[in-house]
Amino acid sequence: MKRVVLTVLATVVGLVALLSFRTHGATQTAGGSGLPSATLPGAVAGSSTSPDPSPTSPATTTPTTSAPPDPSASASSTSRTATGSAITTRYGVVQVKVTVFGHTITNVAFAQLTAFDGRSRRINDDAAPILLQETLKAQSAKIDAVSGASYTSEGYIQSLQNALDQAGFR
């Protein structure tokens, strides 16, 4: 009788473990997926000089952060948006989209943020909002890497700098 109970219990535990197992290829998709975003007061909407690119990878996330415009920017300034290069890291792909107005970074978001496994996805979920906030605070790509997310941070910084260069941000 004890063997039957143990066998049934082991089978139930095994089924629960099997059904809750996630494959390492699981990813999140872009487009209003409820990922981290923040907008600082006073962000200015303007005309964009580049189209809003659609991510090419089905495995992306899209956190967004915005900052207020530079008060010294002229009234005739327009908002410029650029998407940086997709940087493939050891644990996923990072691509940044940035909007600038005058001499101010007004919006920064991930065009792509993929993770090759569940642990990397959790690390990205924690690091993404920090990287976005630090960018707005520093108003440049000269930010510190997030502890525990060094590959994501380095990919983010490279893609961000590329996007800023494309937007003509100095």
C-alpha positions in Angstrom: 0.0 0.0 0.0 2.8 2.4 0.8 4.4 1.7 -2.6 1.2 2.6 -4.4 0.9 5.9 -2.5 4.5 6.7 -3.1 4.2 5.8 -6.8 1.1 8.0 -7.3 2.7 10.9 -5.4 5.9 10.6 -7.4 3.9 10.6 -10.6 1.9 13.7 -9.6 5.1 15.5 -8.6 6.8 14.5 -11.9 3.8 15.8 -13.9 3.7 19.1 -12.1 7.4 19.5 -12.7 7.1 18.6 -16.4 4.1 21.0 -17.0 5.8 23.9 -15.2 9.1 23.4 -17.1 10.0 26.3 -19.5 12.2 25.9 -22.5 15.2 28.1 -22.7 14.0 29.6 -26.0 11.0 31.3 -24.4 10.9 35.0 -25.1 8.6 38.1 -24.8 7.2 40.0 -27.7 7.2 43.7 -28.4 4.3 46.1 -28.8 2.4 47.0 -25.7 3.5 44.0 -23.7 3.4 45.9 -20.4 7.1 46.1 -19.9 8.8 48.8 -17.8 8.4 52.3 -19.0 8.7 55.8 -17.5 8.0 59.3 -18.7 9.4 62.3 -17.0 7.1 65.4 -17.0 7.4 67.8 -19.9 8.4 65.4 -22.7 7.7 67.2 -26.0 6.1 65.4 -29.0 7.6 66.5 -32.3 8.0 65.3 -35.8 10.2 62.3 -36.1 12.9 62.2 -38.8 13.0 58.5 -39.0 10.2 55.9 -39.3 9.3 53.8 -36.3 11.0 50.5 -37.1 9.4 47.3 -36.4 11.6 44.8 -34.6 12.6 42.0 -37.0 13.0 39.4 -34.3 9.9 37.7 -32.8 11.7 37.7 -29.4 11.7 41.3 -28.2 10.6 43.5 -25.3 9.9 47.2 -25.4 10.5 49.2 -22.2 10.4 53.0 -22.7 11.6 56.0 -20.7 11.2 59.7 -21.5 12.8 63.0 -20.2 11.8 66.7 -20.5 13.2 68.7 -23.3 16.1 71.1 -22.9 14.8 74.6 -22.2 17.6 76.1 -24.2 16.5 74.2 -27.4 15.0 76.5 -29.9 11.2 76.4 -30.6 11.9 75.4 -34.1 13.7 72.2 -33.0 12.2 68.9 -34.0 12.2 65.6 -32.3 14.6 63.2 -33.9 14.3 59.4 -33.5 16.9 56.8 -34.3 17.4 53.1 -33.7 20.8 51.8 -32.8 22.5 48.7 -34.1 21.2 45.3 -32.8 24.0 44.0 -30.6 24.2 40.3 -30.1 25.5 39.4 -26.6 26.3 36.1 -25.1 22.8 35.9 -23.6 20.6 37.7 -26.1 20.1 40.7 -28.5 19.9 44.3 -27.4 18.8 47.2 -29.6 17.9 50.7 -28.5 15.7 53.3 -29.9 16.2 56.9 -28.8 14.4 60.2 -29.4 16.1 63.5 -28.9 14.8 67.1 -28.9 17.5 69.8 -29.2 20.2 68.8 -26.9 18.1 66.5 -24.7 17.3 62.8 -24.8 13.5 62.8 -24.4 12.8 59.1 -24.9 14.7 55.9 -24.8 13.3 52.4 -25.4 14.3 48.9 -26.3 13.6 48.1 -30.0 14.8 44.6 -29.1 15.7 42.9 -25.8 15.9 39.2 -26.2 17.0 36.5 -23.8 18.2 33.1 -24.8 17.1 31.5 -21.5 14.8 32.2 -18.5 17.6 33.4 -16.2 18.7 35.9 -18.7 15.1 37.1 -19.2 14.8 37.7 -15.5 18.1 39.6 -15.4 17.0 41.7 -18.4 13.6 42.4 -16.7 15.5 43.8 -13.7 18.2 45.7 -15.6 16.1 47.3 -18.4 14.4 50.0 -16.3 17.6 50.9 -14.6 19.5 51.3 -17.9 16.7 53.5 -19.3 16.5 55.7 -16.2 20.3 56.1 -16.1 20.4 57.2 -19.7 17.9 60.0 -19.0 19.8 61.0 -15.9 23.2 61.1 -17.7 21.8 62.4 -20.9 24.4 60.4 -22.8 25.6 56.8 -23.3 28.2 57.3 -20.5 26.4 55.3 -17.9 27.5 52.6 -15.5 26.7 48.9 -16.2 24.1 47.3 -14.1 25.6 44.8 -11.6 24.8 41.3 -12.6 23.8 42.3 -16.1 27.1 43.3 -17.6 26.5 41.7 -21.1 23.1 43.4 -21.4 24.6 46.7 -20.1 27.4 46.6 -22.6 25.2 45.8 -25.5 22.7 48.5 -24.4 25.5 51.1 -24.2 26.9 50.2 -27.7 23.4 50.3 -29.3 22.5 53.5 -27.5 25.7 55.3 -28.6 25.0 54.2 -32.2 21.4 55.5 -32.0 22.6 58.8 -30.5 25.2 59.1 -33.3 22.5 58.5 -35.9 20.2 61.1 -34.4 23.0 63.7 -34.5 23.0 64.0 -30.7 26.1 65.7 -29.3 
